[in-house]
Structures are given as structure tokens and as C-alpha cells.
Amino acid sequence: MSEPFIPHSRPALGEAEAKAVAEVVRGGWIAEGRQVAAFERAVAKVTGQAQGVAVSSGTAALYLALMSLGIGSDDEVVIPSYVCTALWHAVRLTGAKPVLVDIEPTTYQPSPQAVARALTRHTKAVIVPHMFGLPADIGTLKSHGIPVIEDCAQTMGVPVRGTPVGGSGEMAICSFYATKLLTAGEGGMVLGREESLVSRVRTLRQYDQQDALDPAFNYKMTDMQAALGLCQVARLEGFLTRRRAIAARYHEAVRQAGLTPPVVPAGLEHGYFRYVVRLSNPVDSALDLARTLGIGCRRPVYRPIHRYMDLSSFPETDAAWERALSIPLYPALTDHEVDRVVSALQAILAG
């Protein structure tokens, strides 16, 4: 009998999460309430920001962060092309123009040089996703005097020279989708220090009990989601430790295959939300072979944004899309599953 398929990702859930959600249900208060407030405080502490506002998704968090900064039509927001399309959607929802930039070839982060070239008098923000568990260079990007929104969806809990990821930008956002570093099933959060911005986000996340009849929407999180998220926050350090232990196993296998493990610049730490290897050839055959071996590898970014728009002049993004391979790595992987992945890597990486 063949072994079960190893998915590319899956959440790490246990009895604590089940009990916490059940207690909320039994208590009868399942909408936004005390659990949401506690979750906001817990995530703010992890990211080093003063306050958090829990919302319905990471995309909602991006949109509300931009709206709190007053961004709208005739404005521009710089984002990388090599990223989830949520960033593009959030910018477009404000009426602003997303301006795409290329990435650094080894870290997959927005290229500081490309960002600098993209800035104009219309630029009102730069969204910087910390890709795959590795912190980006926020200091250089902040030096332009443009508000920086840190997207911590993939790197939450990873320190940057003593400062938590999410604690350096004007604002930060998180996502708590099922396969993120910690999950609430769905959900997101906007975090910041400036009271006026945070207060604006709180106002924008709901339409009820407002003094004016302005266009609005319901972006709230439930206490059921927050109870689950609180359990996951308590386990975050353990999750990161497990991810790094699995990554250490993969490093050796990747070197034996004659390739280079993920690059970690001096002085930084990696959280390994994704374990991304650059292959010598296009990834298509490796993806097919992995599937036949029962292992769910993927491109780490489904499709760069510029490719949806038939744009060119993004050479590093194109190279990453063509040759970067994401190998299953998450705390719920069993030791036996890790052994299976390691055993298969020589063949997969040669693909």
C-alpha cells in the first residue's frame, strides 16, 4: 500500500485549539469580544507594535492600513511583483495605482534599488512583504521618508537584530489563514503605534453605530477565530523551532544535490515559512516528479503580478518564478514524513 500524500502545507492544530473554540461556543459570545481584544494584545506584543486591530483577512488588513494612511485615487503604492496578489487587490480597492518592482535574487525581497527608482511625487506608501520567513531590509526602504507597511504574514515572530519583524514600519499587517505561521482559520490584523492611524482602522472595520452614513463594510473577526489564534500565539516559538529543525535536515540534502540552501544574510534569522530552493532548470519537471513520489511541492508564488498584466523588465522575478521550488516544511510534518521528503530530494532537485 502506497504512503499517504504529503501536502505542501497544513495547519498544526490540537486539543488546546479545539477546547478554546468550544469554550467560546459554550459561553455564547461568538462575535467580536474579549477573545478578539486579547488576541490583538498578544499579536501586538509579538510584532513589537503598540496596538493591533483584528480583521477578517490579511487582504482586509492591507486595505484598511492603506485607507488609514489616506491613500486613494492619484496615489501610488510600491509593491513587489513576486508576491501574493492580495497586495495588488488591496491597493486597487483604495483607487490607488500599484507600482511593481523587481526582487533581490537570493532573498526574494523587494530590491531596494528598484524601489528607489520607482518612487515619484505620487508615491504614498511602500508595502514590504517579509518573504518566506526571512526579514527584509526595512531600514534602507524607510530612508526615503515614505511610509512603509510591513507584511508579516510569512515571518511573524522572527527577530531582526533584536527588533521583532513588524516593529519597524509605519504600520504592519498579519494574516492568519489556515497555512500561515499561526492560524485563526481566516483573519488578519493591522498593527501600529500612532493612535490616529489605529483608531481610523478600528472605525473602518465596521459600519454599525457610526455618526455618518459613509460607504463601509464589515471586516471584523469573531471570538471563535481569536480563541484559536491565541492558542497558536502561545505555540509560535515552538512552531519556529520545529521549522528550523526540519530546515536543518533539508540543508544537508540540498547540498548533497549540488544546490544552495536558502540564503540567510549575516545577522539575520530565518523562520522557514517556506523552504525555497533555486533549481538549475525550470521547475515543471521537478513538480511533476514530486507529485508522483507523493510529495506536494509548489512554486512559492503562484504567478508574479506582472505576468498577469503582460509586463516585462522583471528579470529576477521571472528567474525566481521559473526555477524556485518550495518544499513541504511545517510543524505538523511528522519525522517519518520529513524522512520521506529528504529521501526524495536528490531526485526531485535534479528534475
N, C-alpha and C positions, 0 to 999 in steps of 0.2 A: 504494500500500500504506500502511495507517494506521501511525502511530507506536506503539511498544510502550507499554503501560500503565505509568504511573509510580506505584508503590505508595506508601502513606502512609509507610512506613519500611522499611529493610533494613540489615543489618549491613555494616560496612566490613572486609572480610577480604582477605588477600593471601597471597603466598608465605611470608612470615615466619611467619604463623599455621599454615599447612599444614606447614611444616618443623618447627616447635616441637612440634606434636602428634605428627607422625610419629616424631620423635626419642624421645619418651616411649614410644610403642608399641614401637619397636625396642629400647629399653632394658629392657623387660619389667616395669617397675614402673608400673602404670597406676592403682592405687588411691591413697588419700591418702598423700603422702610429701613429698619435698624440694620439689617444684614448688608444692605447696599452701602449705608454710611460707614460701617465697619470695614467693608471691602475697599472703599475709597481711601480710608486712612492707611490700610495695610499696603496698598499699592503705592501710595504717595511715599511711604517710608522706603520701600524697595527702590524706587526711582530717584529719591533724593529731592523730589519736588514738595512744595508746601501743601498743596491740596489736589484732590482728584475729583472728577465728576464722571461717574459711571454712566455709560450709554449703551445703546442696543447693538453696536458693532464697531469694528475698527474703522470702517469706512465712514460711519456716522461721526466717530471721534475726529477723523481728519477734517471732515466738512465743518463741524462745529468749531474746531480750533481755528480754521481759516476765517469763518464768519466772525469769531470773536475779535480777530485782528482787523475787521472791517474790510476784508478783501472782497472785491466784486468786479463788475464789468470794467474793461480798460486796464485791469491789473494783470500782472504776470506772476506765475509761481514756478520756480525751477524745480524739476524732479528728474531723477534718472530714468532712462528708457528701460533698463534692465531691472524690472520690479513688477510686483503685482499691479494690475490695472486699477485697483482701488484708489491709488493716488491720483490718477488721471480723472477718474469719475468724480472724486471729491472736489478737485479744482474746478472742473466743468460745472458742477452743480452750483458753485458760487457765481458763475458767469465769467470767471477769470480765464486766462489762457495758460494752459500748461506748456512750459518750455522744457524740452527734453535735452538731457546731456548724456555724454558717454561715461564709462566707468573706468576704474583702475583695473588692470588686467589680472593682478594677483589677489586683490582683496574683494573685488566685485563691488566696491563702494563708489559713490559718485566721484568723478575726477575733480579735484579742487581747481585744476586749471580750466577744465571745461565749464565748471560753474562760474568761474570768474569771467570767462568770455561771454557767457550767456546773460550776464546782468545788464539791465538797462534802467532808465529812469522809471520804467513801469513796474520793475520787479518789487514785489511787496513781501515775498517770503521764499524760503528755500526749504523743501521737505527732504530730510536726510534719513533714509532707512538704514538701520544698522543690519547689514545683510548676513544672514545665515548663522548668526551667533557671534560675529566679530564686530566690535565697536568701530565706528567711522571716526574720521578726523574732524571733530566738531570745531575745535579751536581755530583752524585755518578758515573754515567756512564762516564762522562768526565774525572774523576780522573785517568783513566787508560792510558790517553795520546793518545787514538785512536780517530781519527776524528768522531764526532757524527753528523749525518744528522737527523734533526728533521722533522718528517712528521706531518704537522699541518692540514691535510685535515679535521680532525674532531674536532679540538679545537681552530681554529683561532679566535683571539680576546679575548681569556680568559687570564687574568693576572696571573702571578706566583710570588707572593710576590713582586709586583711592577715591574716585568720584563715581557714583553709580551711573550706569547708562540711563539717560533720560533726565539727568540733573544739570545739564549744561545749556540746553537750548532755551529759547524764549518760552516754548511750550513743548510738551511731549505727549505722544499718544501710545496706547497699547491696544492689542487685540487679544481676545480670549476665545477665539474659535477652537473647535474640538482638537486640532492638531498643533496648536501653539505651545510655547514653553510651559504655560499653565492655562487651564481652560475653565470656562464657565458654561461650556456648550456653545454659546454665542456671546457677543458682548464686546465692549471696548471701554476705553477711558481716556479722558483728556486731563492732563496734569499741568500745573503751573504754579508760579509764585505770586504773580501780580493779581491782586484781588479783583481788579476791574475786569480782567480777562476771564478769570474763573467764574465770576459772578455772571458774566454775559453768557458763558456756556450753560450754566445752570438755568438761566432764563430760556435759552434757546432749545433745551432738550424736552420741553413740554409746551402744550398750547393751553392747558387749563388754568383758570384763575389768573388771567392776565388782564391788565387795565386797558389794553388796546387790542383791537381785532386785526392784528397783523398776521400775514401768512406764517403758519407754524406747523410743526409736526411732532409726533410722539417718538422720542428717541430714548426712553427710559429703560433701565434694567430692572429685572424682578429680584425679589429677595431669594427666590429659589436659585437663580443663577449666582447671586452673590454668595450664598452659603456654600455652593460648590467651589466658587473661586477662592473663598477664604481657606478652605481645606488645601487647595492647590498652592496658595501662597506659603502656607506652613511647610509644604514639601519641596519648595522651589530649590533650596540648596541641595537637597538630596537628589533631585532631578538632574541638576547641573553636574554633580559629582558622578552620577551614573553615566551621563552623556560623555564626559571626559574619559571615563574608564573604557567605554566602548571605542571612542575615537583612538585611544592609545593602541588598541588591538588592530584597528584599521590602518593606522600609520605604518606599521611593520609590513602588513600585506601589500599596501600601496608601494612601498619602497622595493619590495621583492619583485613587484611587477615592473619596476624600472620607471615609475612615475613619482611625482612630488606630492606629499600630503598637503592639506590646506596650509597656506602661509599665515603665520601669526607674527606681525611686526613686533620688534623689541619693546618690552614694557607693557604689552597688552595680553589679555587673556581671551580665550575663545569659549563660547558656550555650546557650540556644535548643535545648533538648532537643525542645521543641515550639514551633512558631510559631503562636501563637493570636491570632486577630483577632475582635473583637466586631462582629457584623453589626447592621444596622438592623432586620432582620427575622429570623424563625425560620430556622434553618439548613437545613431539609429540602430546599428547592428548590436551594440552593447545593450541597448534597451530590449531588443528582441531576444537576445540570448539570456539576459537576466530573467525575463518573463518565463522562458522555457525551463529555467532552473528553479522556478518558484520564488523569485525574489523581485519585489516591486521597486525597481529603480525608476527615476524620472529625470527629466530636465528640471533644474532647480527653479527656473522661471518658465512658465508655460510658453509665453511668446512675448518678446520685447515690444513695448508700446509702439516704437517707430515702425515696426513691421506691420502692425495693423493699419498704419497710415501711409504705407509705401514711401517712407522717408529713407534717406541714405546718410552716409558720413557718420556712422556709429561703429567704427571698426572693432573696438574692443568688446562692445556689446554683442555684435554679430559673432565674433570668435567664441565668446562665452556660451552663447545660445547653441552654437554648432558643436562644441566639444566638452562642455561642462556636464558632468554626470552626478546626480545626487543619489547616495546610497542610503538605505534604511538605517536610521540611528535615532532612537528614542528610548526613554526609561523603561517602557513596557516590553522591550525586547528581552527575551529570556537568554540565558547563557548559551543554551543549545541553538537558538536562532542566530546569535552572534557567531557561533562556531560555523554554522552553515554559510553565513554571508562571507566570512573570512575564507572558507574553503573554496568558495565560488569566485572570489575576486580576481584571481590570476586570469581565469578565462574571460570574465566579463570585461576587465580593463584592457585586455588585449584586443577586444572587439573593436 
